[in-house]
Every structure is written in structure tokens, then in C-alpha cells.
Amino acid sequence: MKKQKTLPGAFAALTKDARFAGTYEVLVPAPERARPHRVPLQFPTQESAESWIHSPEGKDAIQELLAPARK
């Protein structure tokens, strides 16, 4: 039996954009992309970004980003 490839869930990472140095962003892996989607929000701490991921607002935003992949 062939193992089904699963993607990791959304995660928080330090922002690479120098304009927002010292902040965190949320990245959402998608099956059709080599790079994860970036949620267009900045968070002051990793904890606040991870908290947003699990909030109702965050779950809805992540679902919207992944919706085209499920069609």
C-alpha cells in the first residue's frame, strides 16, 4: 500500500521581510505549491501568531487559502 503524503499544518515563523524585522508571520503549506502561502498579517510574538492559527478567525483564513487546492 502506498503511503499518502501529508503536509504539515500552518506554522509561525520569523518574518524575512526587513520592513517587518522582529515580527512573526503565519505560513500555510499547500499541496500544489512549492512554497507555503503567507498570511498577510504580522504578529509581535511567536505565541500570538500561534494563538491566531487556532482562533476561529485564523482557521477561517487558512481554509480560504487552501480552498482552491481542494477543488
ZISUL-V547295 format. One record per residue. N is the residue number from 1. RES is the residue in one letter. SS is DSSP state (@ for helix, = for strand, . for the rest). PHI is phi in whole degrees, 0 to 359 (NA if undefined). PSI is psi in radians with two decimals (NA if undefined). Layout:
n=N res=RES ss=SS phi=PHI psi=PSI
n=N res=RES ss=SS phi=PHI psi=PSI
This chain:
n=1 res=M ss=. phi=NA psi=2.41
n=2 res=K ss=. phi=274 psi=2.31
n=3 res=K ss=. phi=287 psi=2.42
n=4 res=Q ss=. phi=275 psi=2.28
n=5 res=K ss=. phi=284 psi=2.17
n=6 res=T ss=. phi=247 psi=2.53
n=7 res=L ss=. phi=267 psi=2.63
n=8 res=P ss=. phi=292 psi=2.81
n=9 res=G ss=. phi=283 psi=-3.12
n=10 res=A ss=. phi=299 psi=2.59
n=11 res=F ss== phi=214 psi=2.77
n=12 res=A ss== phi=263 psi=2.45
n=13 res=A ss== phi=217 psi=2.67
n=14 res=L ss== phi=298 psi=2.34
n=15 res=T ss=. phi=293 psi=2.36
n=16 res=K ss=. phi=271 psi=-0.30
n=17 res=D ss=. phi=289 psi=2.10
n=18 res=A ss=@ phi=298 psi=-0.46
n=19 res=R ss=@ phi=294 psi=-0.43
n=20 res=F ss=@ phi=242 psi=0.58
n=21 res=A ss=. phi=306 psi=2.39
n=22 res=G ss=. phi=87 psi=0.04
n=23 res=T ss=. phi=251 psi=3.01
n=24 res=Y ss== phi=241 psi=2.67
n=25 res=E ss== phi=229 psi=2.85
n=26 res=V ss== phi=254 psi=2.29
n=27 res=L ss== phi=245 psi=2.39
n=28 res=V ss== phi=237 psi=1.88
n=29 res=P ss=. phi=297 psi=2.47
n=30 res=A ss=. phi=229 psi=2.50
n=31 res=P ss=. phi=296 psi=-0.52
n=32 res=E ss=. phi=269 psi=0.04
n=33 res=R ss=. phi=239 psi=2.54
n=34 res=A ss=. phi=284 psi=-0.59
n=35 res=R ss=. phi=249 psi=2.61
n=36 res=P ss=. phi=287 psi=2.73
n=37 res=H ss== phi=293 psi=2.55
n=38 res=R ss== phi=251 psi=2.16
n=39 res=V ss=. phi=286 psi=2.27
n=40 res=P ss=. phi=282 psi=0.94
n=41 res=L ss=. phi=225 psi=2.65
n=42 res=Q ss=. phi=242 psi=2.49
n=43 res=F ss== phi=235 psi=2.47
n=44 res=P ss=. phi=290 psi=-0.50
n=45 res=T ss=. phi=225 psi=2.81
n=46 res=Q ss=@ phi=295 psi=-0.65
n=47 res=E ss=@ phi=297 psi=-0.71
n=48 res=S ss=@ phi=292 psi=-0.61
n=49 res=A ss=@ phi=293 psi=-0.77
n=50 res=E ss=@ phi=293 psi=-0.62
n=51 res=S ss=@ phi=296 psi=-0.72
n=52 res=W ss=@ phi=297 psi=-0.67
n=53 res=I ss=@ phi=304 psi=-0.69
n=54 res=H ss=@ phi=267 psi=-0.02
n=55 res=S ss=. phi=280 psi=2.80
n=56 res=P ss=@ phi=303 psi=-0.70
n=57 res=E ss=@ phi=297 psi=-0.76
n=58 res=G ss=@ phi=294 psi=-0.75
n=59 res=K ss=@ phi=299 psi=-0.72
n=60 res=D ss=@ phi=296 psi=-0.76
n=61 res=A ss=@ phi=296 psi=-0.69
n=62 res=I ss=@ phi=293 psi=-0.72
n=63 res=Q ss=@ phi=299 psi=-0.70
n=64 res=E ss=@ phi=296 psi=-0.69
n=65 res=L ss=@ phi=294 psi=-0.61
n=66 res=L ss=@ phi=270 psi=-0.16
n=67 res=A ss=@ phi=304 psi=-0.79
n=68 res=P ss=@ phi=299 psi=-0.51
n=69 res=A ss=@ phi=288 psi=-0.41
n=70 res=R ss=@ phi=271 psi=-0.13
n=71 res=K ss=. phi=282 psi=NA
